[in-house]
Amino acid sequence: MSLTDRWRIALDELRGQGRYRSLRLPAGHDFTSNDYLGYGTLSPSPLKGECPLSPSPLKGEGWGGGDGDRNPLNLLPAPHPNPPPQGGRELGHSGLSSRLLRGHHAVWDEVETALAEWHGAEAVLMLNSGFTANEGLISTIVEPGDWVATDELNHACIVEGLRVCRPRKFVFRHNDLNHLEEGLKAEAAKRPPGRELFVVTESLFSMDGDRAPLRDIVELAERYGAQVIVDEAHSTGCYGPRGSGIVDELGLRSRVLATVHTGGKALGVCGAYVCGSTLLRDYLVNRCRHLIFTTALPPAIGAWWLDMLPQVQADDAARTRLHSNARTMHAILAERGLRVFGDSYIVPVVLGEDPQAVRVSRALGERGFDVRAIRPPSVPQGTARLRVSIHADHPPELVRELAEAVASCAMS
Ligand SMILES: Cc1ncc(COP(=O)(O)O)c(C=O)c1O
């Protein structure tokens, strides 16, 4: 049985039991949400005038808030018939309840459609954070009999997802294709029917700043019948056509099962999403506890996504500055003989023992640079480091100054 058959059968079973769920827009007097005191639909919103949202032409039903004063008893009919003229500024500041109850909102349909279009994917499902999206996706689709190969440096939320669903796990050495193939080959040879194989990796590693050999990983996975999940937390916005990430840059979209993207990093918003097939989205809506049993993100955040997305898509200039600053940083550190991984804007300067990393971080602080020391368990023992996060809006001169300061503090 294929993975898609597994999902179809599960969804058909739910339909048969009358338990199939789909996201519905709020309609009618609200006896559903958890907005017990009415503060969630306070109008005007406390965000008004402060929320960094520009007017966004939102359509559809389900506008939060009322048409004037506070409406603590929620007696106004919803959906509100007249969307407020300021668009995003008037969108609700509370998620109100789970998206499966009254927390769904027209703005999320728009956001998900826009994001799916960005990636050229069938579907997107918003979740509350990247941590939740990875843990929720993995723990929902991986079953205890399945087998998962996971890079040893994968983020804690991937580790958590695997802990929850308890598959047989194969932790492969960081970016080591030979080791990954060893695991896949051994597992594929004894694979019983119905057991799924997965490979999970980040595309740009959060603490090492290096890229996974994604093309090779996908080829290996295809050879041994495994499904690939890619966490694009640190690459979203910064790589690929219109910034949609490394999977899209490499043209691998149709060859991976799912990607996970977070808004809290380069996109400058909050929340996260899973990108994949319509069937996967449907399955998650019905099965993912991290969607079903938590309060939705506030609709105002959805307006923020709509505001941000076209700007990020068009901003090749920022991407160019970002990568150029990263090259400057790497070049100077290499010239000064420092040990650095990768070639991205995440620049890990590995210093070894914890006290050395803390000392150099403090010394940089005294020179006006906020660069934090990263120590175990965030990174392996003996690889305490500075994690320099380069930005597009750092003036190149400042990047050069920092690189020289890192070199001099690390060597002293
Ligand atoms: C690789 C990776 N995945 C996922 C996350 C979680 O994303 P969020 O901060 O949106 O929860 C992080 C955050 O640090 C991360 O580094």
The ligand as an SDF file (V2000), in Angstrom:
LIG
                    3D

 16 16  0  0  0  0  0  0  0  0999 V2000
   15.8370   24.4060   11.3800 C   0  0  0  0  0  0  0  0  0  0  0  0
   14.7100   24.9660   12.1700 C   0  0  0  0  0  0  0  0  0  0  0  0
   13.4860   24.4400   12.0020 N   0  0  0  0  0  0  0  0  0  0  0  0
   12.4330   24.9100   12.6910 C   0  0  0  0  0  0  0  0  0  0  0  0
   12.5740   25.9420   13.5850 C   0  0  0  0  0  0  0  0  0  0  0  0
   11.3750   26.4070   14.3600 C   0  0  0  0  0  0  0  0  0  0  0  0
   10.8100   27.5190   13.7540 O   0  0  0  0  0  0  0  0  0  0  0  0
    9.9410   28.5420   14.6110 P   0  0  0  0  0  0  0  0  0  0  0  0
   10.9120   29.4710   15.2540 O   0  0  0  0  0  0  0  0  0  0  0  0
    9.0280   29.1900   13.6440 O   0  0  0  0  0  0  0  0  0  0  0  0
    9.2170   27.7340   15.6390 O   0  0  0  0  0  0  0  0  0  0  0  0
   13.8110   26.5190   13.7890 C   0  0  0  0  0  0  0  0  0  0  0  0
   13.9470   27.6420   14.7610 C   0  0  0  0  0  0  0  0  0  0  0  0
   14.9450   27.9560   15.2710 O   0  0  0  0  0  0  0  0  0  0  0  0
   14.9130   26.0220   13.0700 C   0  0  0  0  0  0  0  0  0  0  0  0
   16.1360   26.5350   13.2370 O   0  0  0  0  0  0  0  0  0  0  0  0
  1  2  1  0
  2  3  1  0
  2 15  2  0
  3  4  2  0
  4  5  1  0
  5  6  1  0
  5 12  2  0
  6  7  1  0
  7  8  1  0
  8  9  2  0
  8 10  1  0
  8 11  1  0
 12 13  1  0
 12 15  1  0
 13 14  2  0
 15 16  1  0
M  END
$$$$
